[in-house]
Amino acid sequence: SSTADYGVQHLTSIAPTFITDIVLPLPKVEKNKINSMMQHSLATFTIITLVGVCQALIPATPGEQTRRAIISTRDTISKIREANKPPRIYIDYLIPLPPATSDADIDPWPVFFPNLIIAIIVGGLAQQYPYAEEIVREILAGVVEDSTPEKCSSQVISASDCCGLFIQESPNSPGLDVAAIVFPSPDQLENMKQIEQMVGDKRAMIVFNRQYTRAADFGFFKKGESQQFLDRFEWAFAFQEIACRGEDVKLTFEQSTGWKASVIDENGQEIDVMDDSWDTATRPDYLELEKKINEIIPEPLWMRKMGEVQEKGFKFQRKQ
């Protein structure tokens, strides 16, 4: 039915019903924090657009990350459509920590769903979901031309897995609607296939912050089936962080540049660790990254910290 509906009906009118009686709301005080963060995001977008600041390897603010995600996603969808292929894309967005988070916090995502069914999940996705919801709405409104956040509808696919479906309607044509699945896990394979059928070959389908990385994550008996599904997707935008050789490594993907890698050192400096021989269309390999870091930053972090202690003493002994 999906292909036949392209350009005729909006996705919201043909979307399957998953769970409509359970939502993931956020207390008013937290929503205010999110709104404040998003207003700052919009302000940052405006300032960068007007001033034309030179773009760093990694986004410096949530606003810059959102801006770059929108631009790269639009470029990726256009490229895929020019190749006459179904737009199926991944976005990995580094969700900012709550405003009240400090360096001493063990769990930066404290529980704030005390009265809901979703409260059975402690930490992690349940607490990130309201933040992700606002981010996804902003990205979708930027990706779909001439649309607004009010044109975005949503429903919960799985309350226990904190997985949701978002549909952004286009005011220009139903065929330009975009669907996004947030936090899908291997348990949502059938849901994702059902949504892809609904979306059809022309509309774009986004998987936002997937909770899987390979076909093996779906189990032995579904490995082949899931691989066929995963092969239809490609990256539109990514901002990831990993630890490599004890260093804080940031990985980014944008349509205009491909994959990039940088280390944020103990002084907050951004150090490019990409090798010119690497294929930027492929995510950097861990072992290759480790080798390159050893070449560019010979002294590991612990050794640099030891040198700092010998030079300046322990932090509690230093004068403020």
C-alpha positions in Angstrom: 0.0 0.0 0.0 2.9 2.3 0.7 4.1 2.9 -2.9 0.5 3.5 -4.1 -0.1 6.1 -1.4 3.0 8.1 -2.3 1.9 11.6 -3.2 -1.7 10.9 -2.4 -2.0 10.6 1.4 0.0 11.9 4.2 1.8 9.2 6.3 -0.3 10.2 9.3 -3.4 8.9 7.6 -1.9 5.5 6.7 0.4 4.9 9.7 -0.1 1.7 11.7 -1.3 2.1 15.3 1.2 0.9 17.9 0.7 2.2 21.4 -1.5 5.2 21.9 -2.4 5.0 25.5 1.1 5.4 27.0 3.1 8.5 26.5 6.4 9.7 27.8 5.8 13.1 29.2 8.2 15.2 31.1 7.4 17.2 34.3 7.0 20.9 33.6 10.2 21.9 35.3 12.2 19.6 33.0 10.3 20.7 29.9 11.2 24.3 30.6 14.9 23.2 30.7 14.5 21.5 27.3 12.7 24.5 25.8 15.5 26.7 27.1 18.1 24.4 25.5 16.2 24.4 22.2 15.9 28.2 22.3 19.7 28.4 22.8 20.0 26.0 19.9 18.0 28.2 17.6 19.9 31.3 18.7 23.2 29.5 18.0 21.9 28.5 14.6 21.0 32.1 13.8 24.4 33.5 15.0 26.4 30.9 13.0 24.3 31.5 9.9 24.7 35.3 10.0 28.3 35.5 11.0 29.6 32.5 9.0 31.9 31.1 11.6 34.5 28.6 10.3 33.2 25.1 11.1 35.2 23.0 13.5 35.6 19.2 13.2 33.0 18.6 16.0 29.9 20.6 16.9 30.6 23.0 19.7 27.0 23.3 20.9 23.7 21.4 20.6 22.5 24.1 18.3 25.4 23.6 15.9 25.0 19.8 16.1 21.3 20.2 15.1 22.1 22.7 12.3 24.7 20.3 10.8 22.4 17.3 11.2 19.6 19.1 9.3 22.0 20.2 6.5 23.6 16.8 6.1 20.3 14.9 6.2 18.8 17.1 3.5 21.9 16.6 1.3 21.8 12.8 1.9 18.1 12.5 1.0 18.7 14.5 -2.2 21.7 12.4 -3.2 19.8 9.1 -2.6 16.8 10.4 -4.6 19.0 11.4 -7.5 20.3 7.8 -7.5 16.6 6.7 -7.7 16.9 4.7 -4.5 14.6 4.7 -1.4 15.9 7.2 1.2 16.8 5.1 4.2 19.2 6.8 6.6 20.8 6.8 10.0 21.3 9.7 12.4 23.4 9.3 15.5 22.9 12.4 17.6 24.9 13.0 20.8 22.1 14.0 23.2 23.4 16.8 25.6 23.4 15.9 29.3 20.7 17.5 31.5 21.5 21.1 32.4 21.9 20.3 36.1 24.6 17.6 35.5 27.9 18.0 37.2 31.2 16.1 36.8 30.5 14.3 40.1 27.3 12.7 38.9 27.5 8.9 38.5 24.2 8.7 36.6 23.6 11.9 34.6 20.1 10.7 33.8 18.2 10.6 37.1 14.8 9.1 37.2 12.0 11.6 36.8 9.1 9.3 35.9 7.9 8.3 39.4 4.2 7.9 38.6 4.3 6.3 35.1 4.6 2.7 33.8 7.8 3.7 32.2 9.4 4.2 35.7 10.3 0.6 35.8 13.3 1.5 33.6 16.0 3.1 35.6 18.3 5.5 33.8 19.3 5.5 30.2 16.8 5.8 27.3 13.7 6.5 29.5 15.3 9.7 30.7 16.8 10.6 27.4 13.5 10.1 25.4 11.9 13.5 26.2 15.1 15.3 25.2 15.4 13.2 22.0 11.8 13.9 21.2 12.4 17.7 21.1 15.6 17.2 19.1 13.9 14.9 16.5 11.0 17.4 16.1 13.5 20.2 15.4 15.5 18.2 13.0 12.4 16.9 11.1 11.0 20.5 10.8 14.3 21.5 9.3 14.6 18.6 6.9 11.1 18.9 5.5 11.0 22.1 3.5 8.5 24.8 4.6 7.3 22.6 7.5 7.0 23.4 11.2 7.2 21.4 14.5 3.4 21.6 14.7 3.2 19.4 11.6 4.9 16.5 13.5 2.9 13.7 15.0 4.2 10.9 17.2 3.3 7.7 18.9 5.0 5.1 21.1 6.1 1.9 19.4 7.3 0.2 22.6 7.0 1.8 26.0 9.4 -0.8 27.6 12.1 -0.1 25.0 11.4 3.6 24.8 11.0 3.5 21.1 8.8 6.0 19.2 7.7 6.9 15.8 7.6 10.5 14.5 6.0 11.7 11.2 6.7 15.1 9.8 4.1 16.2 7.2 5.1 18.3 4.3 2.8 21.3 3.4 3.9 21.0 -0.2 3.2 17.3 -0.9 2.3 14.1 1.0 5.1 12.5 -0.9 7.6 14.6 0.9 6.6 13.4 4.4 9.4 12.0 6.5 9.2 9.2 9.1 11.7 8.8 12.0 12.0 5.9 14.4 13.7 6.9 17.7 15.8 4.4 19.8 14.8 1.2 17.9 16.3 -2.0 19.3 16.5 -5.5 17.7 13.1 -6.2 19.2 11.6 -3.7 16.9 12.7 -5.3 13.6 9.1 -6.2 12.6 7.9 -2.7 13.5 10.6 -1.2 11.4 9.8 -3.4 8.4 6.1 -2.4 8.8 7.0 1.3 8.9 9.3 1.0 5.9 6.5 -0.6 3.9 4.2 2.2 4.9 6.8 4.9 3.9 7.3 3.5 0.4 10.1 3.9 -2.0 10.0 7.7 -2.4 9.6 9.0 1.1 12.5 9.2 3.6 12.8 7.0 6.6 15.2 7.9 9.4 16.5 5.7 12.2 17.5 8.0 15.0 20.1 6.7 17.6 19.6 3.0 16.8 20.2 0.5 19.6 22.0 -2.0 17.4 25.1 -1.9 15.3 25.1 -5.2 13.2 22.9 -8.0 12.0 24.2 -10.3 14.7 22.5 -8.1 17.3 19.1 -9.4 16.0 19.9 -13.0 17.0 21.2 -16.0 15.1 17.9 -17.0 13.4 17.2 -13.4 12.2 20.7 -12.6 11.1 20.1 -13.0 7.4 16.7 -11.2 7.4 18.0 -8.3 9.4 21.1 -8.0 7.2 18.9 -7.4 4.2 17.0 -4.7 6.1 20.2 -3.0 7.4 21.8 -3.0 3.9 19.2 -0.5 2.7 20.4 2.2 5.2 23.2 4.6 4.9 24.6 7.4 7.1 23.2 10.9 6.9 24.7 12.4 10.1 26.7 11.0 13.1 28.3 12.5 16.2 29.6 9.7 18.3 32.1 9.5 21.2 34.3 6.5 22.0 37.3 5.8 24.2 40.4 4.7 22.3 43.7 4.2 24.0 42.2 6.0 27.0 41.6 9.1 24.9 38.3 10.9 24.4 37.6 10.4 20.7 34.8 12.1 18.7 33.6 10.6 15.4 31.5 12.6 13.0 29.9 12.0 9.7 28.4 14.6 7.4 27.5 14.2 3.7 29.9 17.0 2.7 33.0 15.6 4.4 32.4 11.9 5.2 33.8 10.4 8.4 36.1 12.5 10.6 37.9 11.6 13.9 39.4 13.9 16.5 40.7 13.6 20.1 39.7 16.0 22.8 42.7 16.2 25.1 42.9 17.1 28.8 43.0 20.8 28.0 39.9 20.7 25.8 41.9 21.0 22.6 40.6 19.3 19.4 43.2 17.2 17.7 42.5 15.8 14.2 43.5 12.1 14.1 42.3 11.2 10.6 44.8 9.7 8.2 44.8 11.0 4.6 44.8 7.4 3.3 41.5 6.4 5.0 38.3 6.2 3.1 36.0 8.9 4.5 33.0 7.0 3.4 33.8 4.3 6.0 33.7 4.7 9.7 37.3 4.7 11.1 38.4 1.3 12.4 39.3 1.1 16.1 42.7 -0.5 15.6 43.6 2.0 12.9 42.5 4.9 15.1 44.7 3.5 18.0 47.7 3.4 15.6 47.1 6.9 14.4 46.7 8.3 18.0 50.0 6.6 19.0 51.6 8.4 16.0 50.1 11.9 16.7 50.0 11.7 20.5 52.8 9.4 21.6 52.4 9.9 25.4 49.2 8.3 26.7 46.8 10.3 28.9 48.0 8.7 32.2 51.6 9.6 31.4 50.6 13.2 30.6 48.7 13.4 33.9 51.7 12.1 35.8 53.8 14.8 34.2 51.3 17.4 35.3 51.3 16.2 38.9 55.1 16.3 39.0 55.1 19.9 37.6 52.1 21.4 39.5 51.4 18.9 42.3 48.1 17.3 43.1 45.0 19.4 42.4 44.0 19.7 46.1 47.5 21.1 46.8 47.4 23.8 44.2 46.5 27.4 45.0 43.1 28.5 43.6 
